[in-house]
Amino acid sequence: MSGGQKRKVSIAMAVIGNPTCVFLDEPTTGLDPNTRRFVWDYIMELKEGRVVVLTTHSMEEADALCGRIGIMVNGRLMTLGTPQQLKKAYGTGYKFVLSMKGNVDNANETIGKVLEKKYTEDLQFDDLASSETHRVFSIKRSDLDFGELFQLLEDHREAVGLEDYSVTQASMDEVFKNFARFQMSE
């Protein structure tokens, strides 16, 4: 049997007899994306009426499947909470991407100055992810006022040639990386 088939069989073996508690260790490691999604859907069904304890290194998987996440460092539980609680407490803020028209003079400098004026030292420009028509910024705040940010962007939409923008919260991977640095230092 292939590795993916073995993983699916081990999950099936874990639920024989309809246990009230199921332990799954890295259930989707090495699976192709379609099979991984199938297993995720099955795990979501398993959660009905029973406890599922899942260990994984995939923060995307933990975010998608878990109601509560515990992060261990050097064999010690460092934090426990819902994905949203962990993102708010240990995340690195928000990232937003601005799509610009390519024909507005000094648009990139203007939008940068407007944002720096409002967010000062909390604002960081991502030079590697940005291009002439896409500007990527990070705001290192856990309590961002979205209405204020959107109003600021809308007020300068025409002047800087802003076509579109999106805001995303820190991912569980970023939260995990914040804890991983403790592993390295000890």
Contact map, one row per residue, 1 for C-alpha under 8 A:
111011000000000000000000000000000000000000000000000000000000000000000000000000000000000000000000000000000000000000000000000000000000000000000000000000000000000000000000000000000000000000
111111000000000000000000000000000000000000000000000000000000000000000000000000000000000000000000000000000000000000000000000000000000000000000000000000000000000000000000000000000000000000
111111100000000000000000000001100000000000000000000000000000000000000000000000000000000000000000000000000000000000000000000000000000000000000000000000000000000000000000000000000000000000
011111110000000000000000000101100000000000000000000000000000000000000000000000000000000000000000000000000000000000000000000000000000000000000000000000000000000000000000000000000000000000
111111111000000000000000000000000000000000000000000000000000000000000000000000000000000000000000000000000000000000000000000000000000000000000000000000000000000000000000000000000000000000
111111111100000000000000000000000000000000000000000000000000000000000000000000000000000000000000000000000000000000000000000000000000000000000000000000000000000000000000000000000000000000
001111111110000000000000001100000000000000000000000000000000000000000000000000000000000000000000000000000000000000000000000000000000000000000000000000000000000000000000000000000000000000
000111111111000000000000001000000000001000000000000000000000000000000000000000000000000000000000000000000000000000000000000000000000000000000000000000000000000000000000000000000000000000
000011111111100000000000000000000000000000000000000000000000000000000000000000000000000000000000000000000000000000000000000000000000000000000000000000000000000000000000000000000000000000
000001111111110000000000000000000000000000000000000000000000000000000000000000000000000000000000000000000000000000000000000000000000000000000000000000000000000000000000000000000000000000
000000111111111000000001001000000000000000000000000000000000000000000000000000000000000000000000000000000000000000000000000000000000000000000000000000000000000000000000000000000000000000
000000011111111100000000000000000000000000000000000000000000000000000000000000000000000000000000000000000000000000000000000000000000000000000000000000000000000000000000000000000000000000
000000001111111100000000000000000000000000000000000000000000000000000000000000000000000000000000000000000000000000000000000000000000000000000000000000000000000000000000000000000000000000
000000000111111100000111000000000000000000000000000000000000000000000000000000000000000000000000000000000000000000000000000000000000000000000000000000000000000000000000000000000000000000
000000000011111111100100000000000000000000000000000000000000000000000000000000000000000000000000000000000000000000000000000000000000000000000000000000000000000000000000000000000000000000
000000000001111111100000000000000000000000000000000000000000000000000000000000000000000000000000000000000000000000000000000000000000000000000000000000000000000000000000000000000000000000
000000000000001111100000000000000000000000000000000000000000000000000000000000000000000000000000000000000000000000000000000000000000000000000000000000000000000000000000000000000000000000
000000000000001111110000000000000000000000000000000000000000000000000000000000000000000000000000000000000000000000000000000000000000000000000000000000000000000000000000000000000000000000
000000000000001111111100000000000000000000000000010000000000000000000000000000000000000000000000000000000000000000000000000000000000000000000000000000000000000000000000000000000000000000
000000000000000001111100000000000000000000000000111000000000000000000000000000000000000000000000000000000000000000000000000000000000000000000000000000000000000000000000000000000000000000
000000000000000000111110000000000000000000000000011110000000000000000000000000000000000000000000000000000000000000000000000000000000000000000000000000000000000000000000000000000000000000
000000000000011000111111000000000000000000000000011110000000000000000000000000000000000000000000000000000000000000000000000000000000000000000000000000000000000000000000000000000000000000
000000000000010000001111100000000000000000000000000111000000000000000000000000000000000000000000000000000000000000000000000000000000000000000000000000000000000000000000000000000000000000
000000000010010000000111111000000000000000000000000111100000000000000000000000000000000000000000000000000000000000000000000000000000000000000000000000000000000000000000000000000000000000
000000000000000000000011111000000000000000000000000001110000000000000000000000000000000000000000000000000000000000000000000000000000000000000000000000000000000000000000000000000000000000
000000000000000000000001111110000000000000000000000001111000000000000000000000000000000000000000000000000000000000000000000000000000000000000000000000000000000000000000000000000000000000
000000110010000000000001111110000000001000000000000001010000000000000000000000000000000000000000000000000000000000000000000000000000000000000000000000000000000000000000000000000000000000
000100100000000000000000011111100001001000000000000000000000000000000000000000000000000000000000000000000000000000000000000000000000000000000000000000000000000000000000000000000000000000
000000000000000000000000011111100000000000000000000000000000000000000000000000000000000000000000000000000000000000000000000000000000000000000000000000000000000000000000000000000000000000
001100000000000000000000000111110000000000000000000000000000000000000000000000000000000000000000000000000000000000000000000000000000000000000000000000000000000000000000000000000000000000
001100000000000000000000000111111011000000000000000000000000000000000000000000000000000000000000000000000000000000000000000000000000000000000000000000000000000000000000000000000000000000
000000000000000000000000000001111111000000000000000000000000000000000000000000000000000000000000000000000000000000000000000000000000000000000000000000000000000000000000000000000000000000
000000000000000000000000000000111111100000000000000000000000000000000000000000000000000000000000000000000000000000000000000000000000000000000000000000000000000000000000000000000000000000
000000000000000000000000000000011111110000000000000000000000000000000000000000000000000000000000000000000000000000000000000000000000000000000000000000000000000000000000000000000000000000
000000000000000000000000000000111111111000000000000000000000000000000000000000000000000000000000000000000000000000000000000000000000000000000000000000000000000000000000000000000000000000
000000000000000000000000000100111111111100000000000000000000000000000000000000000000000000000000000000000000000000000000000000000000000000000000000000000000000000000000000000000000000000
000000000000000000000000000000001111111110000000000000000000000000000000000000000000000000000000000000000000000000000000000000000000000000000000000000000000000000000000000000000000000000
000000000000000000000000000000000111111111000000000000000000000000000000000000000000000000000000000000000000000000000000000000000000000000000000000000000000000000000000000000000000000000
000000010000000000000000001100000011111111100000000000000000000000000000000000000000000000000000000000000000000000000000000000000000000000000000000000000000000000000000000000000000000000
000000000000000000000000000000000001111111110000000000000000100010000000000000000000000000000000000000000000000000000000000000000000000000000000000000000000000000000000000000000000000000
000000000000000000000000000000000000111111111000000000000000000000000000000000000000000000000000000000000000000000000000000000000000000000000000000000000000000000000000000000000000000000
000000000000000000000000000000000000011111111100000000000000000000000000000000000000000000000000000000000000000000000000000000000000000000000000000000000000000000000000000000000000000000
000000000000000000000000000000000000001111111110000000000000000010000000000000000000000000000000000000000000000000000000000000000000000000000000000000000000000000000000000000000000000000
000000000000000000000000000000000000000111111111000000000000000010000000000000000000000000000000000000000000000000000000000000000000000000000000000000000000000000000000000000000000000000
000000000000000000000000000000000000000011111111000000000000000000000000000000000000000000000000000000000000000000000000000000000000000000000000000000000000000000000000000000000000000000
000000000000000000000000000000000000000001111111110100000000000000000000000000000000000000000000000000000000000000000000000000000000000000000000000000000000000000000000000000000000000000
000000000000000000000000000000000000000000111111111100000000000000000000000000000000000000000000000000000000000000000000000000000000000000000000000000000000000000000000000000000000000000
000000000000000000000000000000000000000000011111110000000000000000000000000000000000000000000000000000000000000000000000000000000000000000000000000000000000000000000000000000000000000000
000000000000000000010000000000000000000000000111111000000000000000000000000000000000000000000000000000000000000000000000000000000000000000000000000000000000000000000000000000000000000000
000000000000000000111100000000000000000000000111111100000000000000000000000000000000000000000000000000000000000000000000000000000000000000000000000000000000000000000000000000000000000000
000000000000000000011100000000000000000000000010111110000000000000000000000000000000000000000000000000000000000000000000000000000000000000000000000000000000000000000000000000000000000000
000000000000000000001111000000000000000000000110011111000000000000000000000000000000000000000000000000000000000000000000000000000000000000000000000000000000000000000000000000000000000000
000000000000000000001111000000000000000000000000001111100000000000000000000000000000000000000000000000000000000000000000000000000000000000000000000000000000000000000000000000000000000000
000000000000000000000011111000000000000000000000000111110000000000000000000000000000000000000000000000000000000000000000000000000000000000000000000000000000000000000000000000000000000000
000000000000000000000001110000000000000000000000000011111000000000000000000000000000000000000000000000000000000000000000000000000000000000000000000000000000000000000000000000000000000000
000000000000000000000000111000000000000000000000000001111110110000000000000000000000000000000000000000000000000000000000000000000000000000000000000000000000000000000000000000000000000000
000000000000000000000000010000000000000000000000000000111110000000000000000000000000000000000000000000000000000000000000000000000000000000000000000000000000000000000000000000000000000000
000000000000000000000000000000000000000000000000000000011111110000000000000000000000000000000000000000000000000000000000000000000000000000000000000000000000000000000000000010000000000000
000000000000000000000000000000000000000000000000000000011111111000000000000000000000000000000000000000000000000000000000000000000000000000000000000000000000000000000000000110010000000000
000000000000000000000000000000000000000000000000000000000111111100000000000000000000000000000000000000000000000000000000000000000000000000000000000000000000000000000000000110000000000000
000000000000000000000000000000000000000100000000000000010111111111000000000000000000000000000000000000000000000000000000000000000000000000000000000000000000000000000000000000000000000000
000000000000000000000000000000000000000000000000000000010111111111001000000000000000000000000000000000000000000000000000000000000000000000000000000000000000000000000000000000000000000000
000000000000000000000000000000000000000000000000000000000011111111000000000000000010000000000000000000000000000000000000000000000000000000000000000000000000000000000000000100000000000000
000000000000000000000000000000000000000000000000000000000001111111000000000000000000000000000000000000000000000000000000000000000000000000000000000000000000000000000000000000000000000000
000000000000000000000000000000000000000100110000000000000000111111100000000000000000000000000000000000000000000000000000000000000000000000000000000000000000000000000000000000000000000000
000000000000000000000000000000000000000000000000000000000000111111111000000000000110000000000000000000000000000000000000000000000000000000000000000000000000000000000000000000000000000000
000000000000000000000000000000000000000000000000000000000000000011111000000000000110000000000000000000000000000000000000000000000000000000000000000000000000000000000000000000000000000000
000000000000000000000000000000000000000000000000000000000000000001111100000000011110000000000000000000000000000000000000000000000000000000000000000000000000000000000000000000000000000000
000000000000000000000000000000000000000000000000000000000000010001111110000000011110000000000000000000000000000000000000000000000000000000000000000000000000000000000000000000000000000000
000000000000000000000000000000000000000000000000000000000000000000011111000011111000000000000000000000000000000000000000000000000000000000000000000000000000000000000000000000000000000000
000000000000000000000000000000000000000000000000000000000000000000001111100011110000000000000000000000000000000000000000000000000000000000000000000000000000000000000000000000010010000000
000000000000000000000000000000000000000000000000000000000000000000000111111111100000000000000000000000000000000000000000000000000000000000000000000000000000000000000000000000000000000000
000000000000000000000000000000000000000000000000000000000000000000000011111111000000000000000000000000000000000000000000000000000000000000000000000000000000000000000000000000000011011000
000000000000000000000000000000000000000000000000000000000000000000000001111100000000000000000000000000000000000000000000000000000000000000000000000000000000000000000000000000000000001000
000000000000000000000000000000000000000000000000000000000000000000000001111110000000000000000000000000000000000000000000000000000000000000000000000000000000000000000000000000000000000000
000000000000000000000000000000000000000000000000000000000000000000000001111111000000000000000000000000000000000000000000000000000000000000000000000000000000000000000000000000000000000000
000000000000000000000000000000000000000000000000000000000000000000000111101111110000000000000000000000000000000000000000000000000000000000000000000000000000000000000000000000000000000000
000000000000000000000000000000000000000000000000000000000000000000000111100111110000000000000000000000000000000000000000000000000000000000000000000000000000000000000000000000000000000000
000000000000000000000000000000000000000000000000000000000000000000000111000011111000000000000000000000000000000000000000000000000000000000000000000000000000000000000000000000000000000000
000000000000000000000000000000000000000000000000000000000000000000011110000011111100010000000000000000000000000000000000000000000000000000000000000000000000000000000000000000000000000000
000000000000000000000000000000000000000000000000000000000000000000011100000000111111110000000000000000000000000000000000000000000000000000000000000000000000000000000000000000000000000000
000000000000000000000000000000000000000000000000000000000000000001111000000000011111110000000000000000000000000000000000000000000000000000000000000000000000000000000000000000000000000000
000000000000000000000000000000000000000000000000000000000000001001111000000000001111111000000000000000000000000000000000000000000000000000000000000000000000000000000000000100000000000000
000000000000000000000000000000000000000000000000000000000000000000000000000000001111111100000000000000000000000000000000000000000000000000000000000000000000000000000000000000000000000000
000000000000000000000000000000000000000000000000000000000000000000000000000000001111111110000000000000000000000000000000000000000000000000000000000000000000000000000000000000000000000000
000000000000000000000000000000000000000000000000000000000000000000000000000000011111111111100000000000000000000000000000000000000000000000000000000000000000000000000000000100100000000000
000000000000000000000000000000000000000000000000000000000000000000000000000000000011111111110000000000000000000000000000000000000000000000000000000000000000000000000000111100100000000000
000000000000000000000000000000000000000000000000000000000000000000000000000000000001111111101000000000000000000000000000000000000000000000000100000000000000000000000000000000000000000000
000000000000000000000000000000000000000000000000000000000000000000000000000000000000111111100000000000000000000000000000000000000000000000000100000000000000000000000000000000000000000000
000000000000000000000000000000000000000000000000000000000000000000000000000000000000011111110000000000000000000000000000000000000000000000000000000000000000000000000000000000100100000000
000000000000000000000000000000000000000000000000000000000000000000000000000000000000011111111000000000000000000000000000000000000000000000000100000000000000000000000000011101100100000000
000000000000000000000000000000000000000000000000000000000000000000000000000000000000001001111100000000000000000000000000000000000000000000011100000000000000000000000000010001100000000000
000000000000000000000000000000000000000000000000000000000000000000000000000000000000000100111110000000000000000000000000000000000000000001111100000000000000000000000000110000000000000000
000000000000000000000000000000000000000000000000000000000000000000000000000000000000000000011111000000000000000000000000000000000000000001111101000000000000000000000011110000000000000000
000000000000000000000000000000000000000000000000000000000000000000000000000000000000000000001111100000000000000000000000000000000000000111100000000000000000000000000011110000000000000000
000000000000000000000000000000000000000000000000000000000000000000000000000000000000000000000111110000000000000000000000000000000000000111000000000000000000000000001111000000000000000000
000000000000000000000000000000000000000000000000000000000000000000000000000000000000000000000011111000000000000000000000000000000000011110000000000000000000000000001110000000000000000000
000000000000000000000000000000000000000000000000000000000000000000000000000000000000000000000001111100000000000000000000000000000000111100000000000000000000000001111100000000000000000000
000000000000000000000000000000000000000000000000000000000000000000000000000000000000000000000000111110000000000000000000000000000000111000000000000000000000000001111000000000000000000000
000000000000000000000000000000000000000000000000000000000000000000000000000000000000000000000000011111000010000000000000000000000001111000000000000000000000000111110000000000000000000000
000000000000000000000000000000000000000000000000000000000000000000000000000000000000000000000000001111110000000000000000000000000000100000000000000000000000000011100000000000000000000000
000000000000000000000000000000000000000000000000000000000000000000000000000000000000000000000000000111110000000000000000000000000001100000000000000000000000000010000000000000000000000000
000000000000000000000000000000000000000000000000000000000000000000000000000000000000000000000000000011111000000000000000000000000000000000000000000000000000000010000000000000000000000000
000000000000000000000000000000000000000000000000000000000000000000000000000000000000000000000000000011111110000000000000000000000000000000000000000000000000001110000000000000000000000000
000000000000000000000000000000000000000000000000000000000000000000000000000000000000000000000000000000111110000000000000000000000000000000000000000000000000000100000000000000000000000000
000000000000000000000000000000000000000000000000000000000000000000000000000000000000000000000000000000011111110000000000000000000000000000000000000000000000000100000000000000000000000000
000000000000000000000000000000000000000000000000000000000000000000000000000000000000000000000000000100011111111000000000000000000000000000000000000000000000001110000000000000000000000000
000000000000000000000000000000000000000000000000000000000000000000000000000000000000000000000000000000000111111100000000000000000001001000000000000000000000000100000000000000000000000000
000000000000000000000000000000000000000000000000000000000000000000000000000000000000000000000000000000000111111110000000000000000000000000000000000000000000000000000000000000000000000000
000000000000000000000000000000000000000000000000000000000000000000000000000000000000000000000000000000000111111111000000000000000000000000000000000000000000000100000000000000000000000000
000000000000000000000000000000000000000000000000000000000000000000000000000000000000000000000000000000000011111111100000000000000000000000000000000000000001000100000000000000000000000000
000000000000000000000000000000000000000000000000000000000000000000000000000000000000000000000000000000000001111111110000000000000000000000000000000000000000000000000000000000000000000000
000000000000000000000000000000000000000000000000000000000000000000000000000000000000000000000000000000000000111111111000000000000000000000000000000000000000000000000000000000000000000000
000000000000000000000000000000000000000000000000000000000000000000000000000000000000000000000000000000000000011111111100000000000000000000000000000000000000000000000000000000000000000000
000000000000000000000000000000000000000000000000000000000000000000000000000000000000000000000000000000000000001111111111001000000000000000000000000000000000000000000000000000000000000000
000000000000000000000000000000000000000000000000000000000000000000000000000000000000000000000000000000000000000111111111101000000000000000000000000000000000000000000000000000000000000000
000000000000000000000000000000000000000000000000000000000000000000000000000000000000000000000000000000000000000011111111000000000000000000000000000000000000000000000000000000000000000000
000000000000000000000000000000000000000000000000000000000000000000000000000000000000000000000000000000000000000001111111000000000000000000000000000000000000000000000000000000000000000000
000000000000000000000000000000000000000000000000000000000000000000000000000000000000000000000000000000000000000000111111111000000000000000100000000000000000000000000000000000000000000000
000000000000000000000000000000000000000000000000000000000000000000000000000000000000000000000000000000000000000000111111111000000000000000000000000000000000000000000000000000000000000000
000000000000000000000000000000000000000000000000000000000000000000000000000000000000000000000000000000000000000000010011111100000000000000000000000000000000000000000000000000000000000000
000000000000000000000000000000000000000000000000000000000000000000000000000000000000000000000000000000000000000000000011111100000000000001111000000000000000000000000000000000000000000000
000000000000000000000000000000000000000000000000000000000000000000000000000000000000000000000000000000000000000000110011111110000000000011110000000000000000000000000000000000000000000000
000000000000000000000000000000000000000000000000000000000000000000000000000000000000000000000000000000000000000000000000111111000000000011110000000000000000000000000000000000000000000000
000000000000000000000000000000000000000000000000000000000000000000000000000000000000000000000000000000000000000000000000001111100000001111000000000000000000000000000000000000000000000000
000000000000000000000000000000000000000000000000000000000000000000000000000000000000000000000000000000000000000000000000000111111100001111000000000000000000000000000000000000000000000000
000000000000000000000000000000000000000000000000000000000000000000000000000000000000000000000000000000000000000000000000000011111110000100000000000000000000000000000000000000000000000000
000000000000000000000000000000000000000000000000000000000000000000000000000000000000000000000000000000000000000000000000000001111100000000000000000000000000000000000000000000000000000000
000000000000000000000000000000000000000000000000000000000000000000000000000000000000000000000000000000000000000000000000000001111110001100000000000000000000000000000000000000000000000000
000000000000000000000000000000000000000000000000000000000000000000000000000000000000000000000000000000000000000000000000000001111111111100000000000000000000000000000000000000000000000000
000000000000000000000000000000000000000000000000000000000000000000000000000000000000000000000000000000000000000000000000000000101111111000000000000000000000000000000000000000000000000000
000000000000000000000000000000000000000000000000000000000000000000000000000000000000000000000000000101000001000000000000000000000111111000000000000000000000000000000000000000000000000000
000000000000000000000000000000000000000000000000000000000000000000000000000000000000000000000000011111000000000000000000000000000111111000000000000000000000000000000000000000000000000000
000000000000000000000000000000000000000000000000000000000000000000000000000000000000000000000000111100000000000000000000000000000111111100000000000000000000000000000000000000000000000000
000000000000000000000000000000000000000000000000000000000000000000000000000000000000000000000000111100000001000000000000000011001111111110000000000000000000000000000000000000000000000000
000000000000000000000000000000000000000000000000000000000000000000000000000000000000000000000011110000000000000000000000000011101100011111000000000000000000000000000000000000000000000000
000000000000000000000000000000000000000000000000000000000000000000000000000000000000000000000011100000000000000000000000001111000000001111100000000000000000000000000000000000000000000000
000000000000000000000000000000000000000000000000000000000000000000000000000000000000000000001111000000000000000000000000011111000000000111110000000000000000000000000000000000000000000000
000000000000000000000000000000000000000000000000000000000000000000000000000000000000000000001110000000000000000000000010011100000000000011111000000000000000000000000000000000000000000000
000000000000000000000000000000000000000000000000000000000000000000000000000000000000000000011100000000000000000000000000011100000000000001111100000000000000000000000000000000000000000000
000000000000000000000000000000000000000000000000000000000000000000000000000000000000000000011100000000000000000000000000010000000000000000111111000000000000000000000000000000000000000000
000000000000000000000000000000000000000000000000000000000000000000000000000000000000000110111100000000000000000000000000000000000000000000011111000000000000000000000000000000000000000000
000000000000000000000000000000000000000000000000000000000000000000000000000000000000000000000000000000000000000000000000000000000000000000001111100000000000000000000000000000000000000000
000000000000000000000000000000000000000000000000000000000000000000000000000000000000000000000100000000000000000000000000000000000000000000001111110000000000000000000000000000000000000000
000000000000000000000000000000000000000000000000000000000000000000000000000000000000000000000000000000000000000000000000000000000000000000000011111110000000000000000000000000000000000000
000000000000000000000000000000000000000000000000000000000000000000000000000000000000000000000000000000000000000000000000000000000000000000000001111111000000000000000000000000000000000000
000000000000000000000000000000000000000000000000000000000000000000000000000000000000000000000000000000000000000000000000000000000000000000000000111111100000000000000000000000000000000000
000000000000000000000000000000000000000000000000000000000000000000000000000000000000000000000000000000000000000000000000000000000000000000000000111111110000000000000000000000000000000000
000000000000000000000000000000000000000000000000000000000000000000000000000000000000000000000000000000000000000000000000000000000000000000000000111111111000000000000000000000000000000000
000000000000000000000000000000000000000000000000000000000000000000000000000000000000000000000000000000000000000000000000000000000000000000000000011111111100000000000000000000000000000000
000000000000000000000000000000000000000000000000000000000000000000000000000000000000000000000000000000000000000000000000000000000000000000000000001111111110000000000000000000000000000000
000000000000000000000000000000000000000000000000000000000000000000000000000000000000000000000000000000000000000000000000000000000000000000000000000111111111000000000000000000000000000000
000000000000000000000000000000000000000000000000000000000000000000000000000000000000000000000000000000000000000000000000000000000000000000000000000011111111100000000000000000000000000000
000000000000000000000000000000000000000000000000000000000000000000000000000000000000000000000000000000000000000000000000000000000000000000000000000001111111100000000000000000000000000000
000000000000000000000000000000000000000000000000000000000000000000000000000000000000000000000000000000000000000000000000000000000000000000000000000000111111110000000000000000000000000000
000000000000000000000000000000000000000000000000000000000000000000000000000000000000000000000000000000000000001000000000000000000000000000000000000000011111111101000000000000000000000000
000000000000000000000000000000000000000000000000000000000000000000000000000000000000000000000000000000000000000000000000000000000000000000000000000000001111111111100000000000000000000000
000000000000000000000000000000000000000000000000000000000000000000000000000000000000000000000000000000000000000000000000000000000000000000000000000000000011111111000000000000000000000000
000000000000000000000000000000000000000000000000000000000000000000000000000000000000000000000000000000010010000000000000000000000000000000000000000000000001111111000000000000000000000000
000000000000000000000000000000000000000000000000000000000000000000000000000000000000000000000000000100011111011000000000000000000000000000000000000000000001111111000000000000000000000000
000000000000000000000000000000000000000000000000000000000000000000000000000000000000000000000000000111110010000000000000000000000000000000000000000000000000111111100000000000000000000000
000000000000000000000000000000000000000000000000000000000000000000000000000000000000000000000000011110000000000000000000000000000000000000000000000000000001111111111000000000000000000000
000000000000000000000000000000000000000000000000000000000000000000000000000000000000000000000000011110000000000000000000000000000000000000000000000000000000100011111000000000000000000000
000000000000000000000000000000000000000000000000000000000000000000000000000000000000000000000000011100000000000000000000000000000000000000000000000000000000000001111100000000000000000000
000000000000000000000000000000000000000000000000000000000000000000000000000000000000000000000001111000000000000000000000000000000000000000000000000000000000000001111110000000000000000000
000000000000000000000000000000000000000000000000000000000000000000000000000000000000000000000001110000000000000000000000000000000000000000000000000000000000000000011111000000000000000000
000000000000000000000000000000000000000000000000000000000000000000000000000000000000000000000111100000000000000000000000000000000000000000000000000000000000000000001111100000000000000000
000000000000000000000000000000000000000000000000000000000000000000000000000000000000000000000111000000000000000000000000000000000000000000000000000000000000000000000111110000000000000000
000000000000000000000000000000000000000000000000000000000000000000000000000000000000001000001110000000000000000000000000000000000000000000000000000000000000000000000011111000000000000000
000000000000000000000000000000000000000000000000000000000000000000000000000000000000001000111110000000000000000000000000000000000000000000000000000000000000000000000001111101100000000000
000000000000000000000000000000000000000000000000000000000000000000000000000000000000001000100000000000000000000000000000000000000000000000000000000000000000000000000000111111100000000000
000000000000000000000000000000000000000000000000000000000011001000000000000000000010011000100000000000000000000000000000000000000000000000000000000000000000000000000000011111110000000000
000000000000000000000000000000000000000000000000000000000111000000000000000000000000000000000000000000000000000000000000000000000000000000000000000000000000000000000000001111111000000000
000000000000000000000000000000000000000000000000000000000000000000000000000000000000000000110000000000000000000000000000000000000000000000000000000000000000000000000000011111111100000000
000000000000000000000000000000000000000000000000000000000000000000000000000000000000011001110000000000000000000000000000000000000000000000000000000000000000000000000000011111111110000000
000000000000000000000000000000000000000000000000000000000010000000000010000000000000000000000000000000000000000000000000000000000000000000000000000000000000000000000000000111111111000000
000000000000000000000000000000000000000000000000000000000000000000000000000000000000000000000000000000000000000000000000000000000000000000000000000000000000000000000000000011111111100000
000000000000000000000000000000000000000000000000000000000000000000000000000000000000000001100000000000000000000000000000000000000000000000000000000000000000000000000000000001111111110000
000000000000000000000000000000000000000000000000000000000000000000000010100000000000000000000000000000000000000000000000000000000000000000000000000000000000000000000000000000111111111000
000000000000000000000000000000000000000000000000000000000000000000000000100000000000000000000000000000000000000000000000000000000000000000000000000000000000000000000000000000011111111100
000000000000000000000000000000000000000000000000000000000000000000000000000000000000000000000000000000000000000000000000000000000000000000000000000000000000000000000000000000001111111110
000000000000000000000000000000000000000000000000000000000000000000000000100000000000000000000000000000000000000000000000000000000000000000000000000000000000000000000000000000000111111111
000000000000000000000000000000000000000000000000000000000000000000000000110000000000000000000000000000000000000000000000000000000000000000000000000000000000000000000000000000000011111111
000000000000000000000000000000000000000000000000000000000000000000000000000000000000000000000000000000000000000000000000000000000000000000000000000000000000000000000000000000000001111111
000000000000000000000000000000000000000000000000000000000000000000000000000000000000000000000000000000000000000000000000000000000000000000000000000000000000000000000000000000000000111111
000000000000000000000000000000000000000000000000000000000000000000000000000000000000000000000000000000000000000000000000000000000000000000000000000000000000000000000000000000000000011111
